[in-house]
Every structure is written in structure tokens, then in C-alpha cells.
């Protein structure tokens, strides 16, 4: 039981170029595997996971993933993306293992960040203990994420015609296509191939996996392996902790150092989710986080470590052994005198796609001794085993994809047919309107001199056009019961104080509503089974009570029911009620009182809106038909007397109540 490095030359993505480790060299439960720079290439990560034994793929699945990765981003379809989700979801990653990725997963030279995020989400959901070490490329992605993915305000065909597309985001790595996978994500969003909600769904698994520094701590706790994207000494960690506000940094033992690193990572995630500038400006070389993601061994570059920093990277610290693993700067850059305890897992593998063969270095640790042993590929590599079950799953998915494509085509045909039918109907409607317009002009020319109609004649003509339908009393009673339930449910605001009408209680049902705070009756609702009519009364009541009473009658549907709503309100409130009534479909008409203070003959009123200012003769009102506008002169604070809504079920007044049988007799409550 130990840790080991396995260098394998000429690795590729075709079946004959893809090695598989023997079982004894694959990652074990509770073990650790570390992958070098991802270069934004999700196919690279998936291949490493397969070689390490975290997942098993069939030949067909590999061919499918290779074909999709090689597909230009500007040729992707919504169906391609949905099918990728299905295939990824069919995979099964080994749970209870730690998989540490040394960064450069996003905003790098790969195909598209959305596919990478989907893959990382699947690993986490299958129980893989995933760690993503912050890198310079991932930091570029986070800078755009923190600004809610603001697109650059440019628009020219080259953005879409190029592969990869360009110009969607302006990150710190936008030059020379170094954030191509991020630009491709912008393309998918811009073309509505994915939604913002779908992106939001995959981001949390990535963000929660991020770390500034990671480690491997053996069970004997006598040594520690320190992991960062760029080479960096343990002495620098104290400066990082202080910068982030992490108190009590302690590196006196491997175990205490591990706890301090956990505290640093926890604080980093907290600040990142709060979009704190301290963690979003790590590309500034004055920021202590800069060295974790940008430092290099080379002596004269802009990101070079100083001689003191290089000297500080030693095999021991505070009396215990220290090992270092990093990416970013390749293995050949590590000084020869430090290669016994410092290893780089960076390589050019999959940096420019998946067409080229290159050397790959695998690292895993199964929980035993911590050292840097090298295992030859001849000893570690086994013959690949075909997974027939995975082939069956992929075949099933491919068959499902064909069916879905046929369904989509059928839906598109039906949609097109519907649009054509709508266009035909629209054309026909326009022709009818034009014909009516011509007929109206002709009639106008032929029309004799206009004869003014009396008010009674206008009302009579409107009544003839008004169609009435019968409504069973039980239906209105059901609505009345619902209103009663509404009032009861709001008993903190209203209470029922009388549910009966003493006179004709067998045929009349009444709800009286009282405001318990003000001890005032604020409304009532009555249904009369003899006349098949209903009435509401409110006094200084809020619209919700008024509206509830109207809903109980369902005025828009049952116009044969008489509705009388009398409201004592101020003018401003009356305007609100009028507007509310108009929205509910009431037909307005101004009705004057006669000398006795009662409305015009009620049987002649169909769908009328009544205003009565008899209580204040000086108060002048005007109501324009079909609008909610009220003009008033006089004291606007003056309360109006009443207003009513009427709709009658028949042309004749009911002089003699009909005989009520048990079948249609209403309970008094």
C-alpha cells in the first residue's frame, strides 16, 4: 500500500491508444487520485477517470464522446446537448473515493464549459469526493461568473462563424483564444441552446468543490503532501490565511497544518459566494492568492518565483516530511535537486483537442505510505475489458434519440400546419372586416335622417339583445357557501353575525359580515330563491370582501341573477370600485332616481350601473359609458349615498312568488 506515479507514453482517445490500469494500480475505496491540468477539456477528465478506474466506458460510449467533442460548437444543437445529458447520466462513477483535479477546468482551450460542468455535477451526485484546485483559468471563469456573465457589447458574424466562437466575454485570458471554452458557453446562452436556469443548476457542484490548497494526510500523520495549481511553498500559506482573515494559522504538525488549510478553503468559498474582491482579484500579482495560481519555476519570467521562494520549498518543515504536487508548470521545469519531493502533473496532453498522442502521468494513493514511487507502464497497464452493459445502455439511448428526433420533426410539422391555418383564418377575418366596412359605408350613404330614440326605446332594444339562461338555486347556494367559508377563514378580520333572514327564512339565505376590530357591520350577502336574485351590501368594506361577494354570484356567467351592491365610500375609493367592476365585465349605464328615491322601473334595467347622489344634491356626478372615469364637482371628501349593480333574469317582474317544493327549497343556514 503506497502512493505512485505512472508515466504512460503515447496515450490517445481511440481504443487502441487508451490504456487501462491493472486492478491493483487502480484507485481503491477511500483512496485518492490526482489529475493534472484539465485544459478545459472535459474529454480529458473523463479519460483520466476511466484509466484510474473511477468509471467504465464501452467502445460505443468512447466513440460517441469523441465525436461530440470534435463537433464544432457553432454546429451544436439543442438535441446534441440533451442527449449528452442522458449519456452522462447513464454513467456510474465509483463513490467514496477522492478525486483531486489540479485546475484549468474552465475558461481554457477546450470545447465548452457547459459540458465540463455537467460532468463534474455527475461525479459529485454519484458520491465522488471531488476537489477542484483553483487555477488561473478557473479564476478567469469566476471573474465572469461574479459579474453574472455580462456579454461584451459587440455583434458581428465572426463571433458565430469561428470555431471556437469569440467575443462573448472579456475575461483576463481572452487573448489568443485561451478562454475558448468560456466563449463557447456564451455562444450556447446567446443562441438559447441552454437556459440561464440550466447553467445555474450545474454551477453549485463546481463552486462547492473549489479549494485554494489541498493535501493528503497519511494515517500516521508524520508527513503531508501539499497540492496547489502552481508551485508554492508552505511558508506562503500563512500570508494567504492572514489575507483572507483566517485566524490561528498553525503549521507546527502535519495535522494542524491540514486543519489550517481546511479553514483557508472554507473562508475562500465563503468570500467567493459573497463575491468579495479579495478572492476575485487574484490575477493581481500583489494579491497573495496570485502565487497559488500563477507562479512558475522558470528564473526570468513575469511569474517566476524568487530565489528565496524556491529555497523555501524543502522536503522537511517544522520537523516533518513534506511533499509537493502541482500543475501549471511542466515536470521538466522542476529543479533536479527537488524532484524527489516535488512533482508536476501538468502536461500538454489534450491541450489542443483529442487528436494527438502524448505522455500522461497518473497518480493515485491507496491510503498507505506517502512517497513518490515511479511505476513502469509495463507493470501497471492492463488489457482493456469491454463493458457490454454500457454498450447496451448506449444503444438504448441512441434508439431513444432517434425516436425523439422523429417526435420533434412531427411537432415541427404540426406547428407549421397550425401557423398556416392561423394565417388563413386571419386572412379570412380581414376580408370579412373589409366587407363589413364597405357595407357600413353603403348603409351610411343610404341611411335617412337620424331619428333620436327615447331612453326607454334604447333600454328596450338592449334588453331584446340580452340573452338569459336559468341557473339552479343550488348553484348559487354553493357559491354562497364558498363565500361563507372565505369569511370564516378570515375570522381575524370578519365574523358572521347573522346567517338567517327572519322573514321567508325558508327561501332567503343571508350572510352578515362584521368587522370585529371596529364592531361595525361591513357587509351582507343575500340570496332569494323565490325571485332567483342575490344582493350584496358593503359599508366601508375593503375590496376583498366586495370582490368575494361578486365572485359568489359569478356575474360574468350568470346574468339572470339580480345583484345589488350598495357601498358607502369616499370618491377615491369609489373610483377603485368602479374600475374593479369594469374589469369584471359589468355593463355600465347611468340610472337616475325618480321622485320617490327609488330606481327606474327595475324590470327595464339590464346590466346597469347605478349612481345615486340624492343624499347630497350639490354633488354632481358624471359617468362615461364603458370607462371607469368619474368626474365630480363639489367636496371630494363627501360620501356618496349608494351605487348598485343590477341584472335581471326575466323581462317581467315577478308579482306572485312561485310554489317552492322541497327539491328547490333552500336551507336557512
JOKAMO-V858973 format. One record per backbone hydrogen bond with DSSP energy under -0.5 kcal/mol. NH is the residue of the N-H (numbers start at 0). CO is the residue of the C=O. If there is no record, write none. Layout:
((NH CO) (NH CO))
//
This chain:
((2 368) (3 363) (4 372) (5 361) (6 4) (6 374) (7 5) (7 359) (10 357) (11 16) (12 353) (16 13) (17 13) (17 14) (18 16) (19 381) (20 50) (21 379) (24 21) (25 21) (25 22) (26 51) (29 95) (30 27) (31 364) (32 97) (33 362) (34 99) (37 102) (39 103) (40 37) (41 39) (44 40) (45 41) (46 42) (47 43) (48 44) (49 45) (50 46) (51 47) (52 48) (52 49) (53 48) (54 48) (61 57) (62 58) (63 59) (64 60) (65 61) (66 62) (67 63) (68 64) (69 65) (70 66) (70 67) (74 71) (75 72) (80 76) (81 77) (82 78) (83 79) (84 80) (85 81) (86 82) (87 83) (88 84) (89 85) (89 86) (90 86) (90 87) (93 53) (95 126) (97 30) (98 96) (98 128) (99 32) (99 97) (100 98) (100 130) (101 34) (112 180) (115 111) (116 112) (117 113) (118 114) (119 115) (120 116) (121 117) (122 118) (123 119) (124 120) (125 121) (126 123) (127 122) (128 96) (129 127) (130 98) (131 208) (132 100) (132 130) (133 210) (135 292) (138 134) (139 135) (140 136) (141 137) (142 138) (143 139) (144 140) (145 141) (146 142) (146 143) (147 144) (148 143) (151 167) (153 151) (158 155) (159 156) (160 156) (161 157) (165 158) (170 168) (173 170) (176 173) (177 172) (177 174) (179 176) (180 107) (181 178) (182 178) (183 179) (184 180) (185 181) (186 182) (187 183) (188 184) (189 185) (190 186) (191 188) (192 187) (193 187) (198 194) (199 195) (200 196) (201 197) (201 198) (202 198) (203 199) (205 201) (205 202) (206 202) (207 203) (208 205) (209 205) (209 206) (210 131) (213 226) (215 224) (217 215) (220 217) (223 320) (224 215) (225 223) (225 322) (226 213) (227 324) (229 291) (230 294) (235 232) (236 233) (237 233) (237 234) (238 234) (239 235) (240 236) (241 237) (242 238) (243 239) (244 240) (245 240) (246 244) (256 252) (257 253) (258 254) (259 255) (260 256) (261 257) (262 258) (263 259) (264 260) (265 261) (266 262) (267 263) (268 264) (269 265) (270 266) (271 267) (272 268) (273 269) (274 271) (275 270) (278 275) (279 275) (280 276) (283 280) (284 282) (286 283) (289 286) (290 287) (291 288) (292 288) (292 289) (293 289) (294 290) (295 302) (303 300) (304 295) (309 305) (310 306) (311 307) (312 308) (312 309) (313 311) (316 319) (319 316) (320 221) (321 314) (322 223) (323 340) (324 225) (325 342) (326 227) (326 228) (328 326) (330 345) (332 329) (333 330) (337 334) (338 335) (340 337) (341 337) (342 323) (344 325) (350 347) (352 349) (357 10) (359 7) (361 5) (361 359) (362 33) (363 3) (364 31) (365 1) (368 0) (370 368) (372 2) (374 4) (378 375) (379 375) (380 376) (381 19) (387 385) (390 386) (391 387) (392 388) (393 389) (394 390) (395 391) (396 392) (397 393) (398 394) (399 395) (400 396) (401 397) (402 398) (403 399) (404 400) (405 401) (406 402) (407 403) (408 404) (409 405) (410 406) (411 407) (412 408) (413 409) (414 410) (415 411) (416 412) (417 413) (418 414) (419 415) (420 416) (421 417) (422 418) (423 419) (424 420) (425 421) (426 422) (427 423) (428 424) (429 425) (430 426) (431 427) (432 428) (433 429) (434 430) (435 431) (436 432) (437 433) (438 434) (439 435) (440 436) (441 437) (442 438) (443 439) (444 440) (445 441) (446 442) (451 449) (457 453) (458 454) (459 455) (460 456) (461 457) (462 458) (463 459) (464 460) (465 461) (465 462) (466 464) (474 471) (475 471) (476 472) (477 473) (478 474) (479 475) (480 476) (481 477) (482 478) (483 479) (484 480) (485 481) (486 482) (487 483) (488 484) (489 485) (490 487) (492 489) (493 489) (494 513) (496 494) (496 511) (497 511) (500 507) (501 499) (504 501) (506 503) (507 503) (508 526) (509 498) (510 524) (511 497) (512 522) (513 494) (514 519) (515 513) (518 514) (519 514) (521 512) (521 519) (522 512) (523 536) (524 510) (525 534) (526 508) (527 532) (528 506) (528 526) (531 527) (532 527) (533 561) (534 525) (535 563) (536 523) (537 565) (538 521) (539 567) (544 541) (545 541) (546 542) (547 543) (548 544) (549 545) (550 546) (551 547) (552 548) (552 549) (553 549) (554 549) (556 553) (557 553) (558 556) (560 557) (564 562) (565 535) (565 563) (566 564) (567 537) (568 566) (570 635) (573 569) (574 570) (575 571) (576 572) (577 573) (578 574) (579 575) (580 576) (581 577) (582 578) (583 579) (584 581) (585 580) (587 585) (593 597) (596 593) (599 591) (603 600) (604 601) (605 603) (607 645) (608 588) (609 607) (609 643) (610 590) (611 641) (615 612) (618 615) (619 617) (619 632) (621 630) (623 628) (626 623) (630 621) (632 619) (635 633) (637 634) (639 568) (640 611) (641 611) (643 609) (645 607) (654 652) (656 654) (660 658) (663 660) (664 660) (665 505))
//
